[in-house]
Amino acid sequence: MNDQLTFDELRAYQSGRLSGPARHRVERLLLENPFYADALAGLEAMQKTATNVSSGTMAEQMADLRDALHQRIHESANKKRLWPLWIATTTAAILFMLAMAIYFIFFAPKYSVKPKPAVPAKTTVFQTKPANSIDQPFSVYNPS
């Protein structure tokens, strides 16, 4: 089931040009969705204003409203208004980098450099000559 209303359907409902089932569908959607009820109220208020002002058709009024909205958006987005945004963004970036530097300097876990394993020193010791050995030096581990 189609649960969306168009502007044309709202206008047709308001003017009474819808058939029974279509009218029932629009009324059900107006009751279920407050957005559509507000849109219908706005349409009625806009038509009431249009009959009081009688400045043109509904399409012309909507075009005027659209142009006024675009002009207001364009005026509000000037450099003077955007300047505080740049200041806030730059300040936030600097504070973030400062906080990270403080964390890494003072609070980050410190990893000590592991010393290289010491190679045991080899010393040459001469032994007195037993009767069955040859004069050969041999290595003995000296822990000092």
C-alpha positions as CSV (number, residue, x, y, z in Angstrom):
1,M,0.0,0.0,0.0
2,N,1.2,3.5,-0.9
3,D,1.8,5.4,2.3
4,Q,3.0,8.7,0.8
5,L,1.0,11.7,-0.2
6,T,1.9,14.2,-2.9
7,F,1.2,17.9,-3.0
8,D,-1.3,17.3,-5.8
9,E,-3.2,14.7,-3.7
10,L,-3.4,17.2,-0.8
11,R,-4.7,19.9,-3.1
12,A,-7.3,17.5,-4.5
13,Y,-8.3,16.4,-1.1
14,Q,-8.7,20.0,0.1
15,S,-10.8,21.0,-3.0
16,G,-12.9,17.8,-2.6
17,R,-12.0,16.3,-6.0
18,L,-11.1,12.8,-4.6
19,S,-13.2,9.7,-4.8
20,G,-14.4,7.8,-1.7
21,P,-11.5,5.3,-1.4
22,A,-8.8,7.9,-2.3
23,R,-10.3,10.3,0.2
24,H,-10.4,7.7,2.9
25,R,-6.7,6.8,2.2
26,V,-5.7,10.5,2.5
27,E,-7.7,11.0,5.7
28,R,-6.1,7.8,7.2
29,L,-2.6,9.1,6.3
30,L,-3.4,12.5,7.8
31,L,-4.4,10.9,11.0
32,E,-1.4,8.6,11.2
33,N,1.3,11.0,10.1
34,P,1.5,14.4,11.8
35,F,3.8,15.6,9.0
36,Y,1.0,15.3,6.4
37,A,-1.5,17.1,8.8
38,D,1.0,20.0,9.2
39,A,1.5,20.1,5.4
40,L,-2.3,20.3,4.9
41,A,-2.6,23.1,7.5
42,G,0.2,24.9,5.9
43,L,-1.4,24.6,2.5
44,E,-4.7,25.9,3.8
45,A,-2.9,28.9,5.5
46,M,-1.0,29.6,2.3
47,Q,-4.2,29.6,0.3
48,K,-5.8,31.9,2.8
49,T,-2.9,34.3,2.5
50,A,-3.1,34.0,-1.2
51,T,-6.7,35.0,-1.3
52,N,-6.0,37.9,1.0
53,V,-3.0,39.1,-1.0
54,S,-4.2,37.9,-4.4
55,S,-0.7,38.4,-5.8
56,G,-0.8,35.4,-8.1
57,T,-1.2,31.7,-8.5
58,M,-0.1,29.1,-6.0
59,A,2.9,28.1,-8.3
60,E,4.1,31.7,-8.3
61,Q,3.8,32.0,-4.6
62,M,5.8,28.7,-4.1
63,A,8.5,30.0,-6.5
64,D,8.7,33.3,-4.6
65,L,9.0,31.3,-1.3
66,R,11.7,29.1,-2.8
67,D,13.6,32.2,-4.1
68,A,13.4,33.9,-0.7
69,L,14.7,30.7,1.0
70,H,17.6,30.4,-1.3
71,Q,18.5,34.1,-0.9
72,R,18.3,33.8,2.9
73,I,20.6,30.7,2.9
74,H,23.0,32.5,0.6
75,E,23.1,35.5,2.9
76,S,23.6,33.5,6.1
77,A,26.6,31.6,4.7
78,N,29.0,34.6,4.4
79,K,32.6,34.7,5.4
80,K,31.9,36.6,8.6
81,R,29.7,33.9,9.8
82,L,32.0,31.1,8.8
83,W,35.1,32.6,10.5
84,P,34.3,31.3,14.0
85,L,33.9,27.8,12.5
86,W,37.5,27.9,11.3
87,I,38.8,29.2,14.6
88,A,37.0,26.5,16.5
89,T,38.2,23.8,14.1
90,T,41.8,25.0,14.3
91,T,41.7,25.3,18.1
92,A,40.3,21.8,18.5
93,A,43.0,20.4,16.2
94,I,45.8,22.1,18.2
95,L,44.3,21.0,21.5
96,F,44.1,17.4,20.3
97,M,47.7,17.4,19.1
98,L,48.8,18.9,22.4
99,A,46.9,16.3,24.4
100,M,48.4,13.5,22.4
101,A,51.9,14.9,22.9
102,I,51.4,15.1,26.7
103,Y,50.0,11.6,26.7
104,F,53.0,10.1,24.8
105,I,55.5,12.1,26.8
106,F,54.2,11.4,30.3
107,F,51.6,8.6,30.4
108,A,52.5,6.2,27.5
109,P,54.1,3.0,28.7
110,K,57.9,3.3,28.5
111,Y,59.7,0.5,26.8
112,S,63.2,0.1,28.0
113,V,65.8,-0.8,25.4
114,K,66.8,-4.4,26.0
115,P,70.5,-4.7,26.3
116,K,72.3,-6.9,23.9
117,P,73.2,-10.2,25.5
118,A,76.8,-10.2,26.6
119,V,79.0,-12.6,24.8
120,P,81.0,-14.5,27.4
121,A,84.6,-13.7,27.4
122,K,86.9,-16.5,26.4
123,T,90.1,-16.8,28.3
124,T,93.0,-19.0,27.3
125,V,94.4,-21.0,30.1
126,F,97.4,-23.2,29.9
127,Q,97.4,-26.3,32.0
128,T,100.3,-28.2,33.2
129,K,101.2,-31.0,31.0
130,P,99.8,-34.4,32.0
131,A,101.7,-37.3,30.8
132,N,99.3,-38.3,28.0
133,S,98.2,-34.9,26.6
134,I,99.7,-32.5,24.1
135,D,100.3,-28.8,24.7
136,Q,97.0,-27.3,23.5
137,P,95.3,-24.2,24.8
138,F,91.6,-24.7,25.7
139,S,88.8,-22.2,26.4
140,V,87.2,-21.8,29.8
141,Y,84.2,-19.7,30.6
142,N,85.0,-16.9,32.9
143,P,82.0,-15.2,34.4
144,S,83.8,-12.0,35.4
